[in-house]
Amino acid sequence: MPETRDLYEEACACIPGGVNSPVRAFRAVGGFPIFIRSAGGAYLHDHQGRSYIDYVGAWGPMILGHAHPAVLEKLRGQLGRGLAYGAPTELETEFARKLCELVPSLEQVRLVNSGTEAAMSAVRLARGYTGRDLIIKFDGCYHGHTDALLVKAGSGALSMGAPDSAGVPAALAELTLCLPYNDTHAVEQACAAHGARLAAILVEPVAGNMGLVPPQPGFLEKLRGLCDATGSLLIFDEVMSGFRVALGGAQTRYNVTPDLCLLGKVIGGGLPVGAFGGRAEIMQLLAPDGPVYQAGTLSGNPLAVSAGLVTLELLQQPGCYETLERYGAALTQGLAEAAEEAALPWATAHVGGMFGYFPGLEGPVTHFKQVAACDHDLFRCFFHGMLKRGVYLAPSPFEAGFISLAHGDEELQQSLEAARTVLRELSRAPRAGKTP
Ligand SMILES: *Cc1c(COP(=O)(O)O)cnc(C)c1O
């Protein structure tokens, strides 16, 4: 049996950093990533035959649990009919109709292959619709890796953004203004200064890419009001929160309706699907009806759409979100209690099937600067302690945790037992400089 280290070194020889998405490389926690061989229900099974309770869920999509029988059955049926046609299918219409039925802001929706693509296309559409160029986004929110949105705050509060990656042209970053999450005053000021040039405000209505940071009461409503006042579009990036925090997403949970909405992750049930949509009057500007170009060879792929359809159908059964909510509450409360017993500061948050925890911080956590100041060393030690005890958490303090409907009482008790043990040990041991 090859060791994890060997597997990782082989991968590094032919894949940059050994991974196809950076966070998988464990750089924030050190050590080597575990290599997965299979998954079922709430569990991942690695190459060495060890099993883990999985709180990553493929970064969100696996809300039903891994290898759900109904999803597999639907996929098997589709497999015999071919993998891709590059021509319309009834499945796509059925899927789009379901999305429009369940997500309040959608009158029409177009399918793509990833959240990144959805964000990129929606920004172009918002600019095409308004005839304006500026975008407002928020520090700590992630909208995929399109150039226009890989932008961080500039030097002054109201100055335009700076590239957040090599290769992003400064001239493009200058069209994006990056503000602190939950800071209504900053958005008011930015709209007063730049409102007439503003195409859209783009926001994660529940922020899940800086740990988990819920919107403060009134924040989303304020964004809605400012978009109306400036004639710009409100775009909710629900790639993560969509069908995660409620059926229909954060917009049903908080009762604020955006002009455009981005979806991904859960709606593909584990296969690559993204979507963006909104009012028909805006969506009709897209090619072939309108002048805003957008396309995709595998968009609306029949296998991907099949997995998504079954997933959404199962999520419509009563009680799903109550179950996720209960588990999230019990898990975060148990974690907080274990940390308190160990006398370690430890903020937690949960919304629907998402949760977050911030070692070293006292809650509530409302914006990125706080998250960045969490105790990274404590996080790293906790992560490895849990991994050793068979609990797989996200290997970075900037990622949310995900619960599935396959997680039950047994997994909850086992996870909390592991957390109590690890935190007890950490409260005794001096940690500085210790590597796993
Ligand atoms: C994951 C994510 C994206 C990017 O989606 P990909 O499918 O990875 O391109 C965009 N926005 C949010 C909020 C996300 O969580």
The ligand as an SDF file (V2000), in Angstrom:
LIG
                    3D

 15 15  0  0  0  0  0  0  0  0999 V2000
  -17.4120   27.5340   -4.8650 C   0  0  0  0  0  0  0  0  0  0  0  0
  -17.8910   28.9110   -5.1060 C   0  0  0  0  0  0  0  0  0  0  0  0
  -17.7580   29.5410   -6.3530 C   0  0  0  0  0  0  0  0  0  0  0  0
  -16.9740   28.9180   -7.4780 C   0  0  0  0  0  0  0  0  0  0  0  0
  -17.5540   27.7710   -7.9430 O   0  0  0  0  0  0  0  0  0  0  0  0
  -16.6570   26.7220   -8.8070 P   0  0  0  0  0  0  0  0  0  0  0  0
  -17.6300   25.6950   -9.2260 O   0  0  0  0  0  0  0  0  0  0  0  0
  -15.5950   26.2390   -7.8770 O   0  0  0  0  0  0  0  0  0  0  0  0
  -16.0850   27.4940   -9.9470 O   0  0  0  0  0  0  0  0  0  0  0  0
  -18.3330   30.7710   -6.5340 C   0  0  0  0  0  0  0  0  0  0  0  0
  -18.9980   31.3850   -5.5430 N   0  0  0  0  0  0  0  0  0  0  0  0
  -19.1350   30.8230   -4.3320 C   0  0  0  0  0  0  0  0  0  0  0  0
  -19.9050   31.5400   -3.2800 C   0  0  0  0  0  0  0  0  0  0  0  0
  -18.5770   29.5850   -4.0670 C   0  0  0  0  0  0  0  0  0  0  0  0
  -18.6810   29.0590   -2.8390 O   0  0  0  0  0  0  0  0  0  0  0  0
  1  2  1  0
  2  3  1  0
  2 14  2  0
  3  4  1  0
  3 10  2  0
  4  5  1  0
  5  6  1  0
  6  7  2  0
  6  8  1  0
  6  9  1  0
 10 11  1  0
 11 12  2  0
 12 13  1  0
 12 14  1  0
 14 15  1  0
M  END
$$$$
